[in-house]
Amino acid sequence: MRTGAILVVVWLLIGSFAAYQRSYFSGDTQVNCAELGTILVTIVAGPLNYVGVNPKIECGVPQPSQ
């Protein structure tokens, strides 16, 4: 059980480092649904980021009727 927990923590740390390298934590832009989703998916993807996975999330918010 302990080994599995350590592996999960290391996996998420690698994903966080990948998000950091892509400047997702720079704070220069306003965070929206798509950007937050991309950051979270990048962290969850972990080491897969270094073998070519580049997860992106797009989300559309319905516009109010006119």
TABEL-V629696 format. One record per residue. N is the residue number from 1. RES is the residue in one letter. OMEGA is omega in degrees with one decimal (NA if undefined). BURIAL is b if it has 9 or more other C-alpha atoms within 8 Angstrom, else e. Layout:
# TABEL-V629696
n:N res:RES omega:OMEGA burial:BURIAL
n:N res:RES omega:OMEGA burial:BURIAL
This chain:
# TABEL-V629696
n:1 res:M omega:-178.7 burial:e
n:2 res:R omega:179.9 burial:e
n:3 res:T omega:178.6 burial:e
n:4 res:G omega:179.1 burial:e
n:5 res:A omega:178.6 burial:e
n:6 res:I omega:178.6 burial:e
n:7 res:L omega:178.8 burial:e
n:8 res:V omega:179.7 burial:e
n:9 res:V omega:179.1 burial:e
n:10 res:V omega:178.1 burial:e
n:11 res:W omega:-178.8 burial:b
n:12 res:L omega:176.1 burial:b
n:13 res:L omega:177.6 burial:b
n:14 res:I omega:177.0 burial:b
n:15 res:G omega:177.0 burial:b
n:16 res:S omega:178.0 burial:b
n:17 res:F omega:177.3 burial:e
n:18 res:A omega:177.8 burial:b
n:19 res:A omega:177.2 burial:b
n:20 res:Y omega:179.4 burial:b
n:21 res:Q omega:179.1 burial:e
n:22 res:R omega:177.7 burial:e
n:23 res:S omega:178.2 burial:e
n:24 res:Y omega:-178.3 burial:b
n:25 res:F omega:-174.5 burial:e
n:26 res:S omega:178.7 burial:e
n:27 res:G omega:-179.5 burial:e
n:28 res:D omega:-177.6 burial:e
n:29 res:T omega:177.4 burial:e
n:30 res:Q omega:-176.9 burial:e
n:31 res:V omega:175.3 burial:e
n:32 res:N omega:-177.5 burial:e
n:33 res:C omega:-176.6 burial:e
n:34 res:A omega:-178.2 burial:b
n:35 res:E omega:177.9 burial:b
n:36 res:L omega:177.9 burial:b
n:37 res:G omega:179.0 burial:b
n:38 res:T omega:178.8 burial:b
n:39 res:I omega:-178.3 burial:b
n:40 res:L omega:179.6 burial:e
n:41 res:V omega:177.4 burial:b
n:42 res:T omega:179.2 burial:b
n:43 res:I omega:-179.2 burial:b
n:44 res:V omega:179.5 burial:b
n:45 res:A omega:174.1 burial:b
n:46 res:G omega:-176.9 burial:b
n:47 res:P omega:179.0 burial:b
n:48 res:L omega:177.3 burial:e
n:49 res:N omega:-175.8 burial:b
n:50 res:Y omega:175.1 burial:e
n:51 res:V omega:172.7 burial:e
n:52 res:G omega:178.3 burial:e
n:53 res:V omega:177.7 burial:e
n:54 res:N omega:-174.2 burial:e
n:55 res:P omega:176.3 burial:e
n:56 res:K omega:178.2 burial:b
n:57 res:I omega:173.8 burial:b
n:58 res:E omega:176.0 burial:e
n:59 res:C omega:-179.6 burial:e
n:60 res:G omega:177.6 burial:e
n:61 res:V omega:179.9 burial:e
n:62 res:P omega:178.0 burial:e
n:63 res:Q omega:178.8 burial:e
n:64 res:P omega:179.1 burial:e
n:65 res:S omega:-176.8 burial:e
n:66 res:Q omega:NA burial:e
